[in-house]
Amino acid sequence: YFFKGSYGNFLIGCPQINPEVMNLAKSFGGVFRVIPWTEEFQQREKRIFDIFGAYFIVSQERTGSGSNSPVPTVPAKQSPIVGVKFLSFDTKQSENVFTIEWEGQIFTNAESAATEVDMQLNKHQGVLSKKQTNSFSAFTLHKQMKEINPSLVLASHDTLDTIIVFDDIEFEKNDYEVISPKQRMQLRSVLKILGFQQITGNCFEHEKEGTKINLTKPQGSRAGAMLKHIEAYGLNIVTATQGAYLIANSGKLTREEKSRDLLNLLSNIPVNLKKLKSIEIPADWQEESWMALLAEMAKTQKKTIEHYSRNEINGMNGHSAVRGVFDLVHSHRNDLSQI
Protein backbone atom coordinates (compact mmCIF):
# COMPACT_ATOMS: atom_id res chain seq x y z
CA TYR A 1 0.00 0.00 0.00
CA PHE A 2 1.51 3.31 -1.10
CA PHE A 3 0.44 6.45 0.80
CA LYS A 4 1.26 9.86 -0.63
CA GLY A 5 1.77 11.96 2.49
CA SER A 6 2.17 15.72 2.76
CA TYR A 7 5.58 15.41 4.45
CA GLY A 8 6.89 12.18 2.97
CA ASN A 9 5.44 9.08 1.32
CA PHE A 10 5.17 5.82 3.22
CA LEU A 11 4.49 2.17 2.50
CA ILE A 12 2.54 -0.44 4.37
CA GLY A 13 4.20 -3.69 3.41
CA CYS A 14 7.26 -4.21 1.22
CA PRO A 15 6.79 -4.87 -2.51
CA GLN A 16 9.16 -6.80 -4.70
CA ILE A 17 11.47 -4.14 -6.12
CA ASN A 18 11.55 -3.99 -9.90
CA PRO A 19 12.09 -1.07 -12.34
CA GLU A 20 8.34 -0.45 -12.65
CA VAL A 21 7.81 -0.20 -8.90
CA MET A 22 10.95 1.86 -8.43
CA ASN A 23 10.00 4.35 -11.16
CA LEU A 24 6.46 4.67 -9.77
CA ALA A 25 7.73 5.45 -6.28
CA LYS A 26 10.34 7.88 -7.64
CA SER A 27 7.65 9.73 -9.62
CA PHE A 28 5.85 10.44 -6.34
CA GLY A 29 9.02 11.57 -4.55
CA GLY A 30 10.36 8.30 -3.14
CA VAL A 31 9.61 6.49 0.13
CA PHE A 32 10.26 8.03 3.55
CA ARG A 33 8.99 5.35 5.97
CA VAL A 34 7.88 1.72 5.74
CA ILE A 35 5.45 -0.12 8.03
CA PRO A 36 6.43 -3.76 7.38
CA TRP A 37 4.21 -6.80 7.86
CA THR A 38 7.01 -8.54 9.75
CA GLU A 39 10.14 -7.62 11.69
CA GLU A 40 12.13 -10.34 9.93
CA PHE A 41 13.84 -8.14 7.37
CA GLN A 42 15.20 -9.70 4.21
CA GLN A 43 16.89 -8.62 0.98
CA ARG A 44 13.88 -6.74 -0.46
CA GLU A 45 13.69 -4.54 2.63
CA LYS A 46 17.40 -3.86 2.28
CA ARG A 47 16.86 -2.83 -1.36
CA ILE A 48 14.13 -0.35 -0.41
CA PHE A 49 16.54 1.25 2.05
CA ASP A 50 19.42 1.26 -0.47
CA ILE A 51 17.25 2.94 -3.12
CA PHE A 52 15.20 5.41 -1.05
CA GLY A 53 16.90 5.63 2.37
CA ALA A 54 13.63 4.69 4.06
CA TYR A 55 13.46 3.87 7.77
CA PHE A 56 11.42 0.84 8.87
CA ILE A 57 8.97 1.12 11.74
CA VAL A 58 9.08 -1.53 14.46
CA SER A 59 7.34 -2.13 17.76
CA GLN A 60 10.46 -1.53 19.82
CA GLU A 61 13.95 -0.12 19.48
CA ARG A 62 16.17 -2.40 17.42
CA THR A 63 19.07 -0.10 16.76
CA GLY A 64 22.49 0.15 18.28
CA SER A 65 25.45 -2.18 18.57
CA GLY A 66 23.29 -5.14 19.56
CA SER A 67 21.00 -4.96 16.57
CA ASN A 68 21.22 -7.39 13.65
CA SER A 69 18.78 -5.44 11.50
CA PRO A 70 20.06 -4.89 7.94
CA VAL A 71 18.06 -1.64 7.67
CA PRO A 72 17.61 1.42 9.91
CA THR A 73 14.60 1.16 12.21
CA VAL A 74 12.57 3.56 14.32
CA PRO A 75 10.04 2.53 17.01
CA ALA A 76 6.37 3.32 16.44
CA LYS A 77 6.18 4.97 19.85
CA GLN A 78 8.28 7.86 18.47
CA SER A 79 5.47 8.80 16.01
CA PRO A 80 7.87 8.56 13.04
CA ILE A 81 5.44 9.68 10.29
CA VAL A 82 4.17 13.26 10.38
CA GLY A 83 0.36 13.21 10.34
CA VAL A 84 0.07 9.50 11.22
CA LYS A 85 -1.08 8.50 14.70
CA PHE A 86 -0.10 4.99 15.80
CA LEU A 87 -3.05 3.77 17.87
CA SER A 88 -1.39 0.39 18.44
CA PHE A 89 1.67 -1.47 17.20
CA ASP A 90 2.57 -4.94 18.49
CA THR A 91 4.61 -7.88 17.27
CA LYS A 92 3.23 -11.41 17.63
CA GLN A 93 5.47 -14.26 16.51
CA SER A 94 7.45 -11.77 14.36
CA GLU A 95 4.24 -10.55 12.62
CA ASN A 96 3.39 -6.85 13.10
CA VAL A 97 -0.17 -6.07 14.14
CA PHE A 98 -1.02 -2.38 14.00
CA THR A 99 -3.78 0.21 13.84
CA ILE A 100 -3.02 3.70 12.54
CA GLU A 101 -5.03 6.88 11.99
CA TRP A 102 -4.31 9.03 8.91
CA GLU A 103 -6.30 11.88 7.37
CA GLY A 104 -9.36 11.09 9.49
CA GLN A 105 -9.42 7.37 8.61
CA ILE A 106 -8.33 4.35 10.59
CA PHE A 107 -6.40 1.50 8.97
CA THR A 108 -5.63 -1.81 10.65
CA ASN A 109 -4.50 -5.33 9.82
CA ALA A 110 -5.82 -6.72 13.11
CA GLU A 111 -8.21 -9.66 12.74
CA SER A 112 -10.72 -8.29 15.26
CA ALA A 113 -11.05 -4.56 14.61
CA ALA A 114 -13.23 -2.11 16.50
CA THR A 115 -16.51 -1.00 14.92
CA GLU A 116 -15.18 2.48 14.14
CA VAL A 117 -12.51 1.11 11.78
CA ASP A 118 -13.23 2.47 8.30
CA MET A 119 -11.11 0.06 6.30
CA GLN A 120 -9.37 -3.24 6.86
CA LEU A 121 -6.02 -3.60 5.13
CA ASN A 122 -5.76 -6.77 3.08
CA LYS A 123 -2.27 -7.99 2.24
CA HIS A 124 -3.37 -9.23 -1.17
CA GLN A 125 -5.15 -6.12 -2.42
CA GLY A 126 -3.59 -3.51 -4.68
CA VAL A 127 -1.94 -0.13 -4.19
CA LEU A 128 -3.73 2.53 -2.14
CA SER A 129 -2.86 6.14 -2.94
CA LYS A 130 -4.47 9.13 -1.18
CA LYS A 131 -3.91 12.80 -1.94
CA GLN A 132 -5.69 15.67 -0.22
CA THR A 133 -6.87 18.42 -2.56
CA ASN A 134 -7.24 22.02 -1.40
CA SER A 135 -9.29 24.83 -2.90
CA PHE A 136 -6.50 27.18 -1.75
CA SER A 137 -2.84 26.55 -2.48
CA ALA A 138 -0.26 27.85 -0.02
CA PHE A 139 0.87 30.41 -2.60
CA THR A 140 -2.63 31.73 -3.45
CA LEU A 141 -3.56 31.98 0.22
CA HIS A 142 -0.27 33.76 0.95
CA LYS A 143 -0.92 36.22 -1.88
CA GLN A 144 -4.44 36.99 -0.63
CA MET A 145 -3.18 37.48 2.93
CA LYS A 146 -0.56 39.96 1.68
CA GLU A 147 -3.20 41.84 -0.31
CA ILE A 148 -5.13 42.39 2.92
CA ASN A 149 -2.06 43.19 5.03
CA PRO A 150 1.04 43.94 2.89
CA SER A 151 3.27 44.23 5.97
CA LEU A 152 2.95 40.56 6.97
CA VAL A 153 6.33 38.81 6.86
CA LEU A 154 5.56 35.37 5.41
CA ALA A 155 6.89 32.77 2.98
CA SER A 156 4.94 29.98 1.31
CA HIS A 157 5.82 26.54 -0.01
CA ASP A 158 3.25 25.11 -2.41
CA THR A 159 4.80 21.65 -2.58
CA LEU A 160 4.58 21.26 1.20
CA ASP A 161 1.17 23.01 1.53
CA THR A 162 2.80 25.25 4.13
CA ILE A 163 2.94 28.93 5.04
CA ILE A 164 5.97 29.96 7.11
CA VAL A 165 5.69 32.95 9.42
CA PHE A 166 8.35 35.26 10.81
CA ASP A 167 9.55 34.03 14.19
CA ASP A 168 12.29 36.11 15.83
CA ILE A 169 15.84 37.32 15.26
CA GLU A 170 17.09 36.68 18.80
CA PHE A 171 16.48 33.04 19.63
CA GLU A 172 16.93 31.57 23.08
CA LYS A 173 18.65 28.22 23.25
CA ASN A 174 15.57 26.33 24.45
CA ASP A 175 12.74 28.54 23.25
CA TYR A 176 9.33 27.15 22.35
CA GLU A 177 8.57 26.53 18.70
CA VAL A 178 5.13 28.09 18.68
CA ILE A 179 3.22 30.85 16.92
CA SER A 180 2.88 33.62 19.52
CA PRO A 181 -0.49 34.99 20.75
CA LYS A 182 0.16 38.27 18.91
CA GLN A 183 0.90 36.42 15.67
CA ARG A 184 -2.23 34.29 16.12
CA MET A 185 -4.32 37.42 16.55
CA GLN A 186 -2.86 38.91 13.35
CA LEU A 187 -3.49 35.67 11.45
CA ARG A 188 -7.03 35.38 12.82
CA SER A 189 -7.98 38.88 11.68
CA VAL A 190 -6.69 38.29 8.12
CA LEU A 191 -8.18 34.79 7.78
CA LYS A 192 -11.56 36.06 8.97
CA ILE A 193 -11.63 38.59 6.13
CA LEU A 194 -10.84 35.78 3.68
CA GLY A 195 -13.85 33.79 4.88
CA PHE A 196 -12.22 31.40 7.35
CA GLN A 197 -13.89 30.55 10.64
CA GLN A 198 -11.94 29.36 13.68
CA ILE A 199 -13.35 25.93 14.59
CA THR A 200 -10.74 25.04 17.25
CA GLY A 201 -7.84 26.86 18.87
CA ASN A 202 -5.49 25.71 16.10
CA CYS A 203 -7.76 25.10 13.11
CA PHE A 204 -9.61 27.38 10.67
CA GLU A 205 -12.07 26.27 7.99
CA HIS A 206 -13.32 28.22 4.97
CA GLU A 207 -17.07 28.72 5.26
CA LYS A 208 -17.69 28.00 1.54
CA GLU A 209 -14.75 26.03 0.15
CA GLY A 210 -14.16 23.82 3.20
CA THR A 211 -10.36 24.26 3.05
CA LYS A 212 -8.77 23.81 6.46
CA ILE A 213 -5.79 25.72 7.83
CA ASN A 214 -3.89 24.26 10.77
CA LEU A 215 -1.66 26.28 13.09
CA THR A 216 1.20 24.33 14.58
CA LYS A 217 0.35 23.23 18.11
CA PRO A 218 2.43 24.34 21.12
CA GLN A 219 5.03 21.92 22.48
CA GLY A 220 4.45 20.27 25.81
CA SER A 221 7.82 21.57 27.03
CA ARG A 222 10.77 23.56 25.81
CA ALA A 223 12.68 20.34 25.35
CA GLY A 224 9.86 18.91 23.22
CA ALA A 225 9.98 17.90 19.59
CA MET A 226 10.49 20.46 16.84
CA LEU A 227 7.00 19.64 15.60
CA LYS A 228 4.62 18.04 18.07
CA HIS A 229 2.01 17.44 15.39
CA ILE A 230 1.38 18.57 11.83
CA GLU A 231 -1.86 17.75 10.06
CA ALA A 232 -1.54 15.81 6.79
CA TYR A 233 -4.61 17.48 5.31
CA GLY A 234 -5.33 21.11 4.45
CA LEU A 235 -2.71 23.84 4.78
CA ASN A 236 -0.32 24.32 7.69
CA ILE A 237 1.06 27.52 9.18
CA VAL A 238 4.34 27.02 11.03
CA THR A 239 7.20 29.00 12.54
CA ALA A 240 10.30 29.69 10.46
CA THR A 241 12.39 27.07 12.24
CA GLN A 242 9.65 24.46 11.86
CA GLY A 243 9.42 25.39 8.18
CA ALA A 244 13.14 24.76 7.76
CA TYR A 245 12.74 21.41 9.53
CA LEU A 246 9.89 20.39 7.20
CA ILE A 247 11.91 21.32 4.11
CA ALA A 248 15.00 19.41 5.27
CA ASN A 249 12.97 16.27 6.04
CA SER A 250 10.51 16.37 3.14
CA GLY A 251 10.05 13.25 1.05
CA LYS A 252 8.78 15.35 -1.86
CA LEU A 253 11.98 17.25 -2.59
CA THR A 254 15.41 16.27 -3.83
CA ARG A 255 18.46 17.17 -1.78
CA GLU A 256 19.31 19.94 -4.25
CA GLU A 257 15.80 21.38 -3.96
CA LYS A 258 15.93 21.20 -0.16
CA SER A 259 19.26 23.06 -0.02
CA ARG A 260 17.98 25.72 -2.39
CA ASP A 261 14.70 26.13 -0.49
CA LEU A 262 16.47 26.44 2.85
CA LEU A 263 18.82 29.14 1.57
CA ASN A 264 15.92 30.97 -0.11
CA LEU A 265 13.94 30.85 3.14
CA LEU A 266 16.84 32.27 5.15
CA SER A 267 17.26 35.12 2.70
CA ASN A 268 13.76 36.22 3.75
CA ILE A 269 13.21 34.97 7.33
CA PRO A 270 15.85 33.91 9.90
CA VAL A 271 15.58 30.59 11.74
CA ASN A 272 16.99 29.08 14.92
CA LEU A 273 20.05 27.27 13.58
CA LYS A 274 20.98 26.01 17.06
CA LYS A 275 17.78 23.98 17.09
CA LEU A 276 18.38 22.65 13.61
CA LYS A 277 21.86 21.53 14.69
CA SER A 278 20.33 19.64 17.62
CA ILE A 279 17.96 17.47 15.52
CA GLU A 280 18.75 14.16 13.87
CA ILE A 281 20.62 14.69 10.60
CA PRO A 282 18.10 14.54 7.73
CA ALA A 283 18.27 11.38 5.61
CA ASP A 284 19.64 13.11 2.49
CA TRP A 285 22.83 14.29 4.23
CA GLN A 286 25.84 12.85 6.01
CA GLU A 287 27.15 14.70 9.06
CA GLU A 288 29.88 16.57 7.16
CA SER A 289 27.62 17.76 4.32
CA TRP A 290 24.80 18.75 6.73
CA MET A 291 27.18 20.81 8.85
CA ALA A 292 28.52 22.48 5.70
CA LEU A 293 24.98 23.44 4.69
CA LEU A 294 24.26 24.80 8.18
CA ALA A 295 27.37 26.98 7.91
CA GLU A 296 26.17 28.31 4.54
CA MET A 297 22.73 28.93 6.05
CA ALA A 298 24.29 30.93 8.89
CA LYS A 299 26.15 33.06 6.38
CA THR A 300 22.98 33.60 4.32
CA GLN A 301 20.78 34.63 7.21
CA LYS A 302 23.34 37.07 8.68
CA LYS A 303 22.16 39.82 6.30
CA THR A 304 18.53 38.91 6.99
CA ILE A 305 19.04 39.33 10.73
CA GLU A 306 20.74 42.69 10.13
CA HIS A 307 17.74 43.77 8.03
CA TYR A 308 15.21 43.03 10.77
CA SER A 309 17.50 44.56 13.41
CA ARG A 310 17.25 47.85 11.51
CA ASN A 311 13.53 47.49 10.74
CA GLU A 312 11.53 46.76 13.87
CA ILE A 313 8.86 44.10 13.51
CA ASN A 314 5.66 43.76 15.55
CA GLY A 315 4.50 40.15 15.63
CA MET A 316 4.49 39.47 11.89
CA ASN A 317 4.07 43.09 10.79
CA GLY A 318 7.21 44.68 9.41
CA HIS A 319 9.30 45.59 6.41
CA SER A 320 10.05 42.30 4.68
CA ALA A 321 13.58 41.45 3.52
CA VAL A 322 12.13 40.37 0.16
CA ARG A 323 9.76 42.32 -2.07
CA GLY A 324 6.43 40.83 -3.07
CA VAL A 325 4.95 37.43 -2.23
CA PHE A 326 7.87 35.16 -1.41
CA ASP A 327 7.07 31.60 -2.46
CA LEU A 328 9.94 29.14 -2.18
CA VAL A 329 8.85 27.09 -5.18
CA HIS A 330 8.23 30.10 -7.43
CA SER A 331 11.52 31.68 -6.39
CA HIS A 332 13.41 28.87 -8.12
CA ARG A 333 12.30 30.37 -11.41
CA ASN A 334 13.02 33.95 -10.30
CA ASP A 335 9.43 35.01 -11.00
CA LEU A 336 8.26 36.26 -7.63
CA SER A 337 4.86 37.88 -7.85
CA GLN A 338 4.99 41.56 -7.00
CA ILE A 339 2.18 43.37 -5.19
N, C-alpha and C positions, 0 to 999 in steps of 0.2 A: 504494500500500500504506500503510495507516494503522496505526501502532503506538502503543498506549496504554502509555506508559512511566510508571514510578513518579515521575520527577522532570521530566516534560514529554513531551508527545506529539510524535512525529516522523513525517514522510512519506518514503517512497521514491518518487520521481517526483512530478510536478506535475499534478493533475487540472484539468480545466476548471472554473472557479469559477462556480457557480450557487447560487441560494438553498438548494437541497436539500443540496448539498455543504457549504456554509457553515454551515447549521444543524446538520448532523451533527457537524462538527468542533467547533463551539461547545459542543454538548451534552457532549462529552468533555473540554472545557477548552481548546480551541484547538490551535494548532500551534506548537511551540517551535523545531524544526529541520527542514530539508528536505535530503534527499540527492537531487539532481536527476540525471536521465539524461544531461544535457548541460550544459556550461558556457556555452552560448549562451542567455542569459536573454532572455525576451521578456515580453510584456504580462501573461500569466497568472502568471508568477513574481512580477512587480511587484504584482499584485493580492493574492497570498497574503501578501506582506510588508505591504502597506497594511492588510489586514484583521487579521492576527494578529501582525505584528511579527516573523515568523520569520526566522532567519538561514539562509543557504544554504551547504552544505558543498562545498568545492572542493578540488582536489588541491594547490593552492599559493596563497599569499597574493595576493589580487587587490584589496586595499583600498588606500586612500591617494589622494594627489592624481593619481597616474597611472592610476587604475582607471576604466574606463568601465562598470562593472557598475551596473545600475539598482537592485540590491538589496544589502543588507549580506551579506558572505561571511565565512566562517571556515574556515581550512585543516583538513583531516582530521587532520593530524599533531598538532593541539592537543587531540585527544580531546574534541570539542565536545558530545557527548551522554553524560550520566551513565549508566553501566551498559552502554554500547556500546563494544566494542573494534574499532577499524579495523585489520583484518589487512592490507589493501592498499587503495590508492586511487590510480588512475592515470587520465590523460586521453589518449585516442588519437583523433586527428582530431576533437576537441571532444566525443567521447563519453566519459562516465565509466564506468570499469570498476572495480568494488570488491568486496571481501569483508569482511563484518562479522560479529562474534559478539555475540549478545544472548540473555540468559536461557538459556545453555547450548546454543543452536543457532547454526548458521552459515548465513548467507544471502549469496548471490553472484549477480551477473549475468554472470560470466565464462563464456565458451563452453566452456572446458576446466577444469572444477573438480576439486579433489582428491577422493579417494574418501570422505573424512570429512565432506564437505558434506552436510547433512541436507536441504536444500531449495534448489532453483534458483528464483530469482525470474523470473517471466515477465511481460513488460511488458503483456501483453494479458489477464492474469487479473484477478480482482476485488480486493476490499479485504481485507486481512489485519489482524485485530485480535487482540491477545494481552493477557490480563490475569492476573496471578498471584493465586491465592487463598490465603489463610493461615487456618489453624485458629485462630490467635491474632491478634487485632487489637492495635495498639499500646496502645490504652487498656486492654483486658482484661489484657494482659501487665503493663502498668504497675501496675494495681490489685493483681494477684496478688503482684508484687514488693514493693509497699508493705505488703501483709498480712503478709509474711514479715519484712520489715525496715522498720517505719514511719519510721525516721529517714533513709531514702534521699532525697536531694534530686534529683528527676527531673521532667520534663514529657513529655507524649506528644502526638503529632499523628497521629490516625487517618488522615487524608487522605493523608499522606505516608509512612505505615507506618514511623514513626520515633519513637524514644525519645531524648530529649535529656537529657544528664547534666550535673550541676554541674561547672564547670570551675575557675574561680579568680576572686578579686576583685582581684588585683593582677597585671595582665598585663604581660609584657615586650613590647617593641616587635616583636621577631622570634621570639616563642616558637613552639614546635611546637604544631600542632593535633593532639593525640593524647590518647587516654584513658590515664591514668597507670597504672603497674603496681599501685598500691594500689587504684585504682578497678576495674581488671580483676579483681583478687582478690575484691573485694566483689561484683562482678557474677557472677563464676564461682560463688561460694558460694550465691547466691540462685537462679541459673538451675539449678544442680544439684538443689536441692530441688524445683524445678518440673518436673523430668524432662528437662532438656536435657543433652546430652553434648557436650563440646568435641571437635570433629572436626579442627579446625586451630587455629592460634594466634589467628585472628580470627573463627572461625565455630563456632556451636553449633547442634545439631539435636535436636529433641524425639524421644525414643526411641519414642514411640507415634504422635504426630500427623504427624511429619516436617517440621514448621515449622522454618525456619532463621532464625537471628539472626546478623547480621553486625556486628562491631565495626569502626569506621572504622580503616583501616590507617595506620600512621605515615608521615609525609612522608619523602622522601629527604633533605631539607635544610630548614633553617629558612626559606629563601626559597622553598620549594616551594608548590604549589597549595594552596588552602584545603581541597580535598577531592581526595586523590590518586585514590581510587576508591571508589565506592559501588555496592553490588550492587543490581540492579533486581528482584531476587526476594527473598522473605522480608521480615523486619523488620530495620531498621538502628538501631544505637545510636551516637550521635555526640556530640561535644562541644557546648557551648552555642553557641559561635561558628559552628561548622559547621551547627548547626540553624538559626540565623538566616540563614545563607547559602542553605540549601535552601529556606526559606520565601520569601525574597526572589526566588529564581530559579525557583520552581515554575511549571510550566505548568498546574497543576490549580486554582490559586487566582486570584481577581480581585485587582486592585491594592488594593481596599478590604479584602479579606480578609487579604492579606499584611500591610498596615499594622497591622491589628488584631491579627493573630497575633504580629507582632514586638513590639508594645507589651505584649501579654499575657505573652509569654515573658520580657521584661525585668522585668516586675513580680514574677517568681518567681526567675529566674536571670540574673545579669549576663553580658554577652558582651564580647568584645574589639572595641570600636567602631573602634579604630585600624586593625584588619585589615579590617573591613568598608568603611572609607573607602578602603582601598588597592585594592579589587577593581574590576573593570569595573562601571559603573553598570547595575543590572538593567534589562531591556528595558521594564518598565512605567513607568519614571521618566525624567525629564530631569534634568540635573545639579542644577538649582535645587531641584526638588521632592524629590530624593533626599537632598540635604544638609539640607533642612528636616526630613525624617523622621529623619535621623540625630541632629539636634539634639534633637528630641522624645524619641528613644530614650535619649539621654544624660540628659535630665531625668528620665525614667521610672526608669531603673536606679540613679539616685543613692540613692534610699531603699533599694533592694534591696542595694546595696553596704554601706550603713550597717548594715542588718540583719545581714548576715553578718560584718561587722567586730565587732559586739557578741556574736555567737553563733558561737563557733569551730566550724569544720567539719573533719572528718577524712576525707579522700578524698571520698566522697559522703554520709557520715553527718553529720547536723547537724539543726538546727532550721529547717525550711523557712520561707520567707517567705510561703507560701500554705498554708492548711489543706487537708487532704484530698488526693485524687488530682487533680493539675492537668493537665487535658487541654485543649489549645489550641482544639480544635474544640468540645468541650462547653462551654468557658468563654464562648463567644459567646452561649449561651442562659442563662448565669448559673445553671447547675445542676450545679456541681461535686459529684462524689460525695464524701461524707465518710466517713472510716474512723477 
